[in-house]
């Protein structure tokens, strides 16, 4: 039995480990640390945490990994370094998660025009407007925006929300960045990039001792007229040749980034004229997609993460699952609302037990207000997720709507200024 340390566990960890328990429980024993990913405060002592975990697990842990984007991926790599365990290296993870440094490395494979933006002295990007702006250390889609002109850029970067994000939220990143890299371009900066277009996907895989294995290509579907995710669908409907080219680009970019012994995912666009365009790279597994692969291919990416953390070489099956297609469907509101009713955890669990082909996540409680659109894409707020598998996308959407109704969420509009 190998003991695996899981720093800053996420809710997806709970759901995914349970979904694939039969495939790992006889070989691995995961240990979740505290606090959980969602409960990490801006002033958390991450270096003290790393030191404490190293002292507690030296000679006991066989591996360590985290699906937490921030600060879990960095902390897990640092702990692995100090324990002499398999991992990508803390400095490598930090540089790969830094949008500017990662873009500079990946431009040898798939060039994208870009420029550093200092919120304290905003200059127009040399390639002009419109452009896409995001923090050099982003988390999911937080504060990533398309801006139309110089006035909009300055208004966005001058907003209180952006200032709070760079001043408080990124304190942990900046502390680790200074310690491990000494690079002066820390988390207070943003990056502007030329607009990219095409069909958006996630290309996920792993690299083990320099060998890259692509798990698959997951299609991203948006709500019309927005940048709000409507669903993620696996396997992709793009032509085989397009998927093969994106896999080639991902493999080359992993090498350019110097990444090894880790799971990873790329967000990309596919355009028939321009080919594969890298939006960004994430040096971790995508917790939301683990069971999608399990339903279709026969193996959850969390099992591969456990194996790789121990220095093993995971095998990856193809199309050995029970279903032809799987999807992750975020549930969203597009206006400020008060949660009049949300299902209790026991209700969610009971509904999920009656739908073994699903994973259901509610992230709100009765009495909450959903009105902070800055935390996501600026247009919507997610209140839950339904992962589901079937033999067609039509069947998935119908079943998802049935589950959503059974969950019984009720919302009322918030009055302006409430």
C-alpha positions in Angstrom: 0.0 0.0 0.0 1.5 3.3 -1.1 0.7 6.5 0.8 0.1 9.5 -1.4 -0.1 13.0 -0.1 -2.7 15.3 -1.7 -2.1 18.9 -0.7 -5.1 21.4 -0.8 -7.7 18.9 -1.9 -10.6 20.1 -4.1 -14.2 19.0 -4.2 -13.4 17.2 -7.5 -10.9 15.1 -5.6 -13.6 13.8 -3.3 -15.9 13.0 -6.3 -13.3 11.5 -8.6 -11.5 9.3 -6.1 -14.9 7.9 -5.1 -15.9 7.3 -8.8 -12.8 5.2 -9.5 -12.2 3.8 -6.0 -12.2 0.2 -7.3 -9.2 0.9 -9.5 -6.9 2.3 -6.8 -8.0 1.3 -3.3 -6.0 -1.9 -3.1 -2.8 -0.1 -4.1 -2.9 3.4 -2.8 -3.9 5.3 0.3 -4.5 9.0 -0.4 -4.0 11.5 2.5 -5.8 14.9 2.1 -4.1 17.8 3.9 -5.8 20.8 5.5 -6.8 23.4 4.6 -8.8 22.5 1.5 -8.2 24.3 -1.7 -11.3 26.5 -1.3 -10.4 27.5 2.3 -6.8 28.9 1.6 -6.7 32.5 2.7 -4.6 35.1 1.0 -2.2 35.3 4.0 -1.7 31.6 4.4 1.9 30.6 5.3 2.6 28.3 2.4 6.3 27.9 3.1 5.5 26.9 6.7 2.9 24.4 5.3 5.5 22.9 2.9 8.1 22.5 5.7 5.5 20.9 8.0 4.5 18.3 5.4 8.1 17.5 4.5 8.8 16.9 8.2 5.7 14.8 8.7 6.0 12.6 5.6 9.7 12.0 5.1 10.2 8.3 4.7 6.5 7.7 4.7 5.1 9.1 1.5 5.5 7.3 -1.8 4.2 10.2 -3.8 2.6 13.6 -3.8 0.4 15.5 -6.3 -2.4 18.0 -6.3 -5.2 18.9 -8.7 -5.5 22.3 -7.1 -4.5 25.0 -9.5 -3.4 27.4 -6.8 -1.5 26.9 -4.6 -1.7 23.0 -4.7 0.3 22.4 -7.8 3.3 24.5 -6.6 3.2 23.1 -3.1 3.0 19.5 -4.2 6.0 20.0 -6.5 8.0 21.7 -3.7 7.2 18.9 -1.2 8.1 16.2 -3.8 11.4 18.0 -4.4 12.3 18.0 -0.7 11.3 14.4 -0.2 13.1 13.2 -3.2 9.9 11.9 -4.8 8.9 11.8 -8.5 7.6 15.2 -9.6 8.1 18.0 -12.2 10.1 20.4 -9.9 8.7 23.4 -8.1 10.6 26.0 -10.2 9.4 24.3 -13.5 5.8 24.3 -12.3 6.0 28.0 -11.3 7.4 29.1 -14.7 5.0 26.9 -16.6 2.0 28.5 -14.7 3.4 32.0 -15.4 1.5 33.1 -18.5 4.3 35.3 -19.8 7.2 32.9 -19.3 5.1 29.9 -20.6 4.1 31.9 -23.7 7.8 32.8 -24.4 8.7 29.1 -24.2 5.8 27.9 -26.2 6.2 30.4 -29.0 9.0 28.2 -30.4 6.2 25.8 -31.2 3.1 27.8 -31.8 3.8 31.6 -32.0 1.3 34.1 -30.6 1.8 37.9 -30.4 1.9 39.0 -26.8 3.1 41.8 -24.6 3.6 42.3 -20.8 1.2 44.8 -19.2 2.0 46.7 -16.0 -1.3 47.7 -14.3 0.6 50.6 -12.6 1.8 52.0 -16.0 -0.5 50.7 -18.7 0.8 50.9 -22.2 -1.1 49.8 -25.3 0.1 46.5 -26.7 2.2 46.9 -29.9 -0.1 44.8 -31.9 -3.1 47.0 -31.1 -6.7 46.3 -30.2 -8.8 44.3 -29.7 -6.7 42.0 -27.5 -7.1 39.4 -24.8 -5.8 40.3 -21.3 -5.2 38.0 -18.4 -3.1 37.9 -15.2 0.4 36.4 -15.7 -0.8 34.0 -12.9 -4.4 33.3 -13.5 -6.7 30.7 -11.9 -9.2 29.2 -14.2 -10.9 32.1 -16.1 -10.6 34.7 -13.3 -9.9 38.2 -14.7 -9.3 37.1 -18.3 -11.1 39.5 -20.6 -11.3 40.6 -24.2 -10.8 44.4 -24.4 -11.8 46.5 -27.3 -9.6 49.6 -26.8 -7.2 51.5 -24.6 -10.0 53.0 -22.5 -11.5 49.7 -21.7 -8.0 48.2 -20.9 -7.3 51.0 -18.4 -10.7 50.8 -16.8 -10.4 47.0 -16.4 -6.9 47.1 -14.9 -7.7 50.0 -12.7 -10.8 48.3 -11.2 -10.9 47.6 -7.5 -11.4 43.9 -8.2 -8.2 43.6 -10.2 -6.2 45.6 -7.7 -7.4 43.3 -4.8 -6.6 40.2 -6.9 -3.0 41.3 -7.5 -2.5 42.7 -4.0 -4.0 39.9 -1.9 -4.9 36.8 -3.9 -1.5 36.4 -5.5 0.6 37.0 -2.4 1.3 33.3 -2.1 2.3 33.0 -5.7 4.6 36.0 -5.5 6.3 34.6 -2.3 7.1 31.3 -4.0 8.0 33.0 -7.3 10.6 35.1 -5.6 12.0 32.1 -3.6 12.3 29.7 -6.5 13.0 31.9 -9.6 14.2 35.4 -8.5 12.3 36.7 -11.6 11.1 40.4 -11.1 8.0 39.8 -13.3 5.7 38.5 -10.6 2.0 38.1 -10.2 1.1 41.8 -10.3 1.6 41.9 -14.0 -0.9 41.0 -16.8 -0.3 39.7 -20.3 -2.0 41.0 -23.5 -2.3 38.7 -26.5 -3.6 38.9 -30.0 -7.1 37.5 -30.3 -7.2 33.8 -31.2 -10.2 32.1 -32.7 -11.5 28.7 -33.7 -12.9 25.7 -32.0 -11.8 25.7 -28.4 -10.6 22.5 -26.8 -8.6 21.1 -23.9 -5.8 18.7 -24.7 -4.9 16.7 -21.6 -2.2 14.2 -21.0 0.9 13.2 -19.0 4.7 13.2 -19.4 6.7 10.4 -17.8 10.5 10.4 -18.1 10.2 12.6 -21.2 7.5 10.5 -22.9 4.2 12.2 -23.6 0.9 10.4 -23.6 -2.2 12.4 -24.7 -5.4 11.3 -22.8 -7.7 13.0 -25.2 -9.2 16.2 -26.7 -12.2 17.6 -25.0 -14.5 20.1 -26.9 -15.5 23.3 -25.2 -19.0 24.6 -25.9 -20.0 28.2 -24.9 -23.4 29.8 -24.1 -24.2 31.8 -27.3 -22.7 35.3 -27.3 -20.7 34.8 -24.1 -17.4 33.3 -22.8 -19.4 31.3 -20.3 -18.8 27.5 -20.5 -21.9 25.6 -21.4 -20.3 22.1 -21.4 -17.2 20.2 -22.1 -17.6 17.1 -24.3 -15.4 14.1 -24.7 -14.3 12.8 -27.2 -13.9 15.7 -29.5 -15.9 15.9 -32.7 -13.0 17.6 -34.5 -11.5 15.7 -37.4 -8.8 13.1 -36.5 -6.2 15.0 -38.4 -6.9 18.1 -36.4 -6.7 16.2 -33.1 -3.4 14.6 -34.2 -1.9 18.0 -35.0 -3.0 19.4 -31.6 -1.4 16.3 -29.9 1.8 17.0 -31.8 1.9 20.6 -30.8 1.1 19.7 -27.2 4.0 17.2 -27.1 6.4 19.7 -28.5 5.3 22.4 -26.2 5.7 20.2 -23.1 9.3 19.7 -24.1 9.8 23.4 -24.7 8.4 24.1 -21.2 10.8 21.6 -19.7 8.0 19.7 -18.0 8.4 16.1 -16.9 6.8 13.6 -14.6 3.4 15.3 -14.3 -0.1 15.4 -15.7 -0.9 18.5 -17.8 -3.5 20.2 -19.9 -3.5 22.7 -22.7 -6.3 25.0 -23.7 -6.2 25.4 -27.5 -8.0 26.7 -30.5 -8.2 24.8 -33.7 -8.6 26.8 -36.9 -8.4 25.2 -40.3 -6.2 28.0 -41.7 -3.9 28.7 -38.7 -3.9 25.2 -37.2 -3.4 24.7 -33.4 -3.1 27.8 -31.3 -2.2 27.5 -27.6 -4.4 29.6 -25.3 -2.5 28.5 -22.1 -0.8 25.6 -20.3 -1.7 24.2 -16.9 0.9 22.0 -15.1 -1.7 19.7 -13.4 -4.5 17.3 -14.2 -8.0 18.7 -14.9 -10.1 17.4 -11.9 -13.3 18.1 -13.8 -12.6 15.6 -16.6 -11.3 12.5 -14.7 -14.6 10.5 -14.9 -15.2 11.6 -18.5 -12.2 9.5 -19.6 -13.3 6.7 -17.2 -16.7 6.5 -18.8 -15.4 6.5 -22.4 -11.8 5.0 -22.2 -12.0 2.9 -19.1 -9.5 4.8 -16.8 -9.8 7.9 -14.6 -7.0 10.4 -14.9 -6.8 10.4 -11.0 -5.6 6.8 -11.2 -2.9 7.8 -13.6 -1.9 10.6 -11.3 -1.5 8.2 -8.3 0.6 5.9 -10.4 2.8 8.7 -11.8 3.4 10.3 -8.4 5.0 7.0 -7.3 7.3 6.9 -10.2 5.3 4.3 -12.0 4.6 4.4 -15.8 0.8 4.5 -16.2 -0.8 2.7 -19.0 -3.6 4.5 -20.8 -6.5 2.5 -22.5 -8.6 3.7 -25.5 -12.3 3.3 -25.8 -12.7 0.6 -23.3 -15.3 2.4 -21.2 -19.1 1.7 -21.1 -20.2 4.8 -22.9 -19.6 6.5 -26.3 -19.6 10.1 -25.0 -19.3 12.0 -21.7 -19.7 15.6 -20.8 -19.2 18.0 -17.9 -22.1 20.6 -17.8 -21.7 23.7 -15.5 -25.0 25.1 -14.2 -25.1 28.9 -14.4 -27.1 32.0 -13.7 -26.6 35.1 -15.9 -28.2 37.7 -13.6 -27.7 38.5 -9.9 -29.9 36.2 -7.9 -30.7 35.1 -4.3 -30.6 31.3 -3.7 -34.1 30.6 -2.4 -33.5 26.9 -2.3 -30.5 24.7 -2.9 -30.4 20.9 -2.4 -28.7 19.7 0.8 -25.7 17.5 0.5 -27.7 14.4 1.4 -30.2 15.2 -1.4 -27.4 15.6 -3.9 -25.9 12.3 -2.8 -29.3 10.5 -3.1 -29.9 11.8 -6.6 -26.4 10.8 -7.6 -26.8 7.3 -6.2 -29.8 6.9 -8.5 -27.6 8.1 -11.5 -24.5 6.0 -11.4 -23.4 7.4 -14.8 -23.2 10.9 -13.3 -21.1 13.0 -10.9 -23.1 15.9 -9.4 -21.7 18.9 -7.6 -23.7 21.7 -5.9 -21.6 24.7 -4.8 -24.2 26.9 -3.3 -26.4 26.9 -0.2 -29.9 28.2 0.5 -29.6 31.9 1.5 -26.6 32.8 -0.7 -26.5 35.7 -3.2 -24.9 35.0 -6.6 -23.8 38.4 -7.8 -20.0 38.4 -8.1 -19.5 37.9 -11.8 -15.9 39.1 -11.6 -14.8 35.8 -10.1 -15.5 34.0 -13.3 -16.0 35.2 -16.8 -17.7 38.5 -16.1 -21.1 37.4 -17.4 -22.2 34.4 -15.2 -21.9 32.6 -11.9 -21.6 28.8 -11.7 -23.8 27.2 -9.0 -23.2 23.5 -9.8 -21.8 20.9 -12.2 -23.3 17.7 -13.6 -20.9 15.2 -15.3 -22.7 12.6 -17.3 -22.2 9.9 -19.8 -24.5 8.4 -22.5 -24.4 7.2 -26.1 -25.1 10.6 -27.6 -24.8 14.3 -26.7 -28.6 14.6 -27.2 -29.2 12.0 -24.5 -26.7 13.7 -22.2 -28.5 17.1 -22.5 -31.9 15.5 -21.9 -30.7 13.6 -18.8 -28.8 16.6 -17.5 -32.0 18.7 -17.6 -33.9 16.0 -15.8 -31.2 15.9 -13.0 -31.2 19.7 -12.8 -35.0 19.7 -12.2 -34.7 17.0 -9.6 -32.0 19.0 -7.7 -34.7 21.7 -7.2 -32.6 24.9 -7.2 -34.8 28.0 -6.8 -33.6 31.5 -7.5 -35.2 35.0 -7.2 -33.8 38.1 -8.8 -31.8 40.5 -6.6 -33.0 44.0 -6.4 -30.3 46.5 -7.7 -28.0 47.5 -4.8 -29.2 44.5 -2.6 
